[in-house]
Amino acid sequence: MENQERYKKLNKYLKEKFGERTLKICIDGYFTCPNRDGNISNGGCIFCSTKGSGEHINSSQNTNSISENIKLQVQNYFNSYKAERANKFIAYFQNFTNTYDSIENLKLKYDSALIDDRIIVLAIATRPDCINEEICKLLSSYKNRVHVWVELGLQTSNDITGKFINRGYLSSTFTKAVNLLNKYNIDVITHVMVGLPHENLDDIKNTVSFLDKHNIQGLKIHSTYVIKNTKLAELYKKGDYTPITLEYYFEATSYILTHINPHIVIHKISGDAPKDLLLAPEWNSHKKWIMNGLEKYLKENNLYQGKYYNKQN
């Protein structure tokens, strides 16, 4: 194990699957969220920014047509230096809830992104309560052109926490969405968060146990960070939320990795907060600290992905 990877990293997986380096094109599809437009709530999740986790995307509109603006984002990427770093790419709809629209509009938006043969994956970030049969049929229709995966935010299996963070759906809704996506053989990537308000390591253990009962293909592990203009920022300023330490993050993330299915691809092991918006914890702005520190923690404790998975199942 000395020179082997401690967990199944996305970059290596993509290179093995597609034969070479494959990069993401992050796309703003001009969606909203049922947790923001009043359908479920108006506030969004307490940690979510006004840009819906897409702070890094430059998506200023240059035309009146949403489809043309999506095409423009992709074209601008291919006209930039970024496109010179690889030959294969992922069209990644990131901001807000990217299945929250009519089937006709969804098709128009997805089609607008798939304008170059170098794009070989269509990746859709969304909510479990915005997955239904018709959406799965639409997504499945793209599988003859590109690989398709769907990212579902779970964050935690604790529905009490889910209510507190204003998630807007039950964990049973996540199960239904995963089962439906499984039916259409669409890959599922799940988001979980470490450091949510009022949660501890027992909650992490329960969430991992819950995940291990599902057929998912990828996992994103996020640290909970506080950014400006969020409900979580209000709690933090009032002293009602204390961010986790980096040491606890290593402990919790290591537990997740060692107890999760070893075949699951780890897409991310930390959240990437914009430095100009980050309030806390300060360590979150040092990605190398997190990446290198976790590697060291795993190595020193002889830990690796799935080490305890069979014992649990």
C-alpha positions in Angstrom: 0.0 0.0 0.0 3.0 2.3 0.4 3.0 3.7 -3.1 -0.6 3.0 -4.0 -3.4 5.6 -3.9 -5.3 5.7 -0.7 -8.6 6.3 -2.4 -10.0 6.2 -6.0 -9.3 9.6 -7.4 -11.3 11.1 -10.2 -8.4 12.2 -12.4 -7.0 8.7 -12.5 -10.4 7.2 -13.1 -11.1 9.5 -16.0 -7.7 8.8 -17.6 -8.2 5.1 -17.3 -11.8 5.2 -18.6 -11.2 7.6 -21.5 -7.6 7.0 -22.2 -6.3 10.5 -21.4 -6.8 13.6 -19.3 -10.4 14.8 -19.2 -11.4 18.2 -17.9 -14.7 19.9 -16.7 -16.3 22.8 -18.4 -18.4 24.4 -15.7 -21.7 25.8 -17.1 -24.3 28.1 -15.8 -27.6 26.8 -17.2 -29.6 29.8 -15.8 -31.6 27.5 -13.5 -33.1 28.4 -10.2 -34.1 26.1 -7.3 -37.4 25.0 -5.8 -35.8 25.9 -2.5 -35.4 29.5 -3.6 -38.3 30.3 -5.9 -41.0 29.7 -3.3 -42.1 26.2 -4.5 -40.5 24.7 -1.3 -38.9 27.7 0.3 -37.4 31.1 -0.5 -34.2 31.0 1.5 -32.3 28.1 0.0 -30.0 25.8 2.0 -28.4 27.8 4.9 -24.9 27.3 3.4 -25.7 28.0 -0.2 -24.6 31.3 -1.8 -26.7 33.5 -4.0 -25.0 31.9 -7.0 -26.0 28.4 -6.1 -22.4 26.9 -5.6 -21.3 28.3 -8.9 -19.2 31.3 -7.7 -16.3 30.4 -10.0 -18.4 30.5 -13.2 -18.3 33.6 -15.4 -21.7 33.5 -17.0 -22.6 37.0 -17.9 -25.3 37.1 -20.6 -24.3 38.4 -24.0 -27.5 37.6 -25.9 -31.2 37.4 -25.1 -31.3 33.6 -25.7 -30.4 31.3 -22.8 -29.4 28.6 -25.3 -27.1 31.0 -27.1 -25.5 32.1 -23.8 -24.9 28.4 -22.9 -23.2 27.9 -26.2 -21.2 31.0 -25.7 -19.9 29.7 -22.4 -18.7 26.5 -24.0 -17.2 28.4 -27.0 -15.4 30.8 -24.7 -13.9 27.8 -22.9 -12.6 26.2 -26.1 -11.2 29.6 -27.2 -9.2 29.9 -24.0 -5.9 28.4 -22.8 -7.9 25.9 -20.7 -8.9 23.9 -23.8 -5.2 23.4 -24.6 -4.7 21.3 -21.5 -6.8 18.3 -22.7 -8.6 16.8 -25.7 -11.7 15.4 -23.9 -14.1 17.4 -21.7 -17.1 17.1 -19.4 -20.0 19.5 -19.8 -20.9 20.2 -16.2 -24.2 22.0 -15.4 -23.3 23.3 -11.9 -25.3 26.2 -10.6 -28.5 25.6 -8.7 -30.9 22.7 -9.7 -30.1 21.6 -13.3 -33.2 19.4 -13.8 -35.7 22.0 -12.5 -37.4 23.1 -15.7 -39.7 21.8 -18.4 -38.5 18.8 -20.4 -38.5 21.0 -23.5 -36.3 23.6 -21.9 -34.0 21.0 -20.3 -33.4 19.5 -23.7 -32.7 22.9 -25.3 -30.2 23.7 -22.6 -28.4 20.4 -22.7 -28.2 20.4 -26.5 -26.8 23.9 -26.4 -23.8 22.6 -24.3 -23.1 19.6 -26.5 -21.7 21.5 -29.4 -18.3 20.0 -29.7 -17.2 16.4 -30.3 -14.5 16.7 -27.6 -17.3 16.8 -25.0 -17.7 13.2 -23.9 -19.6 13.5 -20.6 -22.8 15.3 -19.7 -22.8 16.0 -16.0 -25.9 17.4 -14.2 -26.0 18.7 -10.6 -29.4 18.6 -9.1 -31.7 17.7 -6.2 -33.3 14.3 -5.5 -36.8 15.9 -5.5 -36.2 17.1 -9.0 -35.7 13.7 -10.6 -38.6 11.9 -12.2 -39.3 9.3 -14.9 -39.5 11.9 -17.8 -36.2 13.5 -16.8 -34.5 10.1 -16.6 -35.8 9.3 -20.1 -34.4 12.6 -21.4 -31.0 12.1 -19.8 -30.9 8.5 -21.0 -31.5 9.7 -24.5 -28.0 11.3 -24.5 -26.2 8.1 -23.7 -25.8 7.2 -27.4 -23.7 10.4 -27.7 -22.0 10.9 -24.4 -21.6 9.4 -21.0 -24.2 10.8 -18.5 -23.9 11.3 -14.8 -26.2 13.0 -12.3 -25.0 14.6 -9.0 -27.4 14.5 -6.1 -27.0 16.5 -3.0 -27.7 14.4 0.1 -25.4 16.2 2.6 -26.6 14.1 5.5 -28.9 11.1 6.1 -30.2 12.9 9.3 -33.5 14.4 8.4 -33.5 16.5 11.5 -30.3 18.2 10.3 -31.9 18.3 6.8 -34.7 20.3 8.2 -32.4 22.6 10.1 -30.3 23.4 7.0 -33.5 23.9 5.0 -32.7 21.1 2.6 -36.3 20.7 1.7 -36.5 17.0 1.2 -36.3 13.7 3.1 -33.5 11.2 2.8 -36.2 8.8 1.5 -36.5 11.1 -1.5 -32.8 10.6 -2.2 -33.4 6.8 -2.2 -36.2 7.1 -4.7 -34.1 9.3 -7.0 -31.1 6.9 -6.9 -33.4 3.9 -7.6 -34.9 5.7 -10.6 -31.5 6.7 -12.0 -30.3 3.1 -11.5 -33.3 1.9 -13.5 -32.0 4.0 -16.5 -28.3 3.0 -15.8 -27.3 6.6 -15.2 -24.3 7.1 -13.0 -25.0 8.8 -9.6 -22.6 11.0 -7.8 -23.5 12.0 -4.2 -22.6 15.0 -2.1 -22.1 14.7 1.6 -20.9 17.4 4.0 -18.7 17.2 7.1 -19.3 19.8 9.8 -23.0 20.6 9.4 -24.6 22.4 12.4 -25.3 20.1 15.4 -23.7 17.0 13.7 -20.9 14.9 15.1 -19.0 11.8 14.0 -22.0 9.6 14.8 -24.0 11.4 12.2 -21.2 10.9 9.7 -21.2 7.2 10.5 -25.0 7.0 10.0 -24.7 8.8 6.7 -22.1 6.5 5.4 -24.1 3.5 6.5 -27.1 5.0 4.6 -25.0 5.6 1.5 -23.7 2.0 1.5 -27.2 0.8 1.0 -27.4 2.6 -2.4 -25.9 1.9 -5.8 -23.9 5.0 -6.4 -20.8 5.4 -8.6 -19.2 8.6 -7.2 -18.9 10.7 -4.1 -18.1 14.3 -3.3 -17.0 15.0 0.3 -17.5 18.7 1.2 -16.3 20.6 4.3 -18.9 22.9 5.6 -17.6 26.5 5.3 -19.2 29.8 6.0 -19.5 32.3 3.2 -20.9 35.8 3.2 -24.6 36.5 2.7 -25.9 33.1 3.8 -28.0 31.9 6.7 -25.1 30.0 8.0 -23.1 33.3 8.1 -25.8 34.8 10.3 -25.5 31.8 12.7 -21.8 32.1 12.7 -21.8 35.8 13.5 -24.2 35.2 16.4 -22.0 32.5 17.8 -24.6 29.8 17.1 -22.3 27.8 14.7 -18.7 26.8 15.3 -16.8 25.6 12.2 -15.0 22.3 12.5 -11.2 22.0 12.8 -9.0 20.7 10.1 -8.0 17.8 12.4 -11.7 16.7 12.8 -12.2 17.0 9.0 -9.3 14.5 8.5 -10.9 12.1 11.0 -14.4 12.3 9.6 -13.3 12.2 5.9 -11.1 9.2 6.7 -14.0 7.4 8.3 -16.1 8.1 5.2 -13.4 6.8 2.9 -12.6 3.6 4.9 -16.2 2.6 5.2 -17.4 3.4 1.7 -17.5 1.0 -1.2 -13.9 0.8 -2.7 -15.3 0.9 -6.2 -16.9 4.4 -5.8 -14.9 7.2 -7.4 -14.1 10.1 -5.1 -14.8 13.2 -7.1 -13.8 15.7 -4.3 -12.6 15.6 -0.7 -13.1 19.3 0.2 -15.2 22.3 -0.6 -13.7 25.1 -2.6 -14.9 28.4 -1.2 -14.1 31.7 -3.0 -11.5 33.4 -0.8 -13.3 36.8 -1.1 -16.5 35.3 0.3 -15.1 32.9 2.9 -15.7 33.8 6.5 -14.6 30.5 8.2 -12.9 28.2 8.7 -9.6 29.8 7.5 -8.0 26.5 6.7 -10.6 25.9 4.0 -8.8 28.4 1.7 -5.6 26.2 1.7 -6.4 23.3 -0.6 -2.9 21.9 -0.4 -3.1 21.8 3.4 -6.3 19.7 3.1 -5.1 17.4 0.3 -1.6 16.8 1.6 -2.8 16.6 5.2 -5.4 14.0 4.4 -2.9 11.9 2.5 -0.5 12.0 5.5 -3.3 11.1 7.9 -4.3 8.1 5.8 -0.8 6.9 5.4 0.2 7.3 9.0 -2.8 5.4 10.2 -2.6 2.8 7.3 -6.1 3.7 6.1 -7.5 3.3 2.6 -10.8 3.4 0.8 -13.0 0.5 1.7 -10.7 -0.9 4.4 -13.7 -1.5 6.7 -16.4 -1.7 4.0 -16.8 -5.5 4.0 -16.9 -5.7 7.8 -19.8 -3.3 7.7 -21.7 -5.1 5.1 
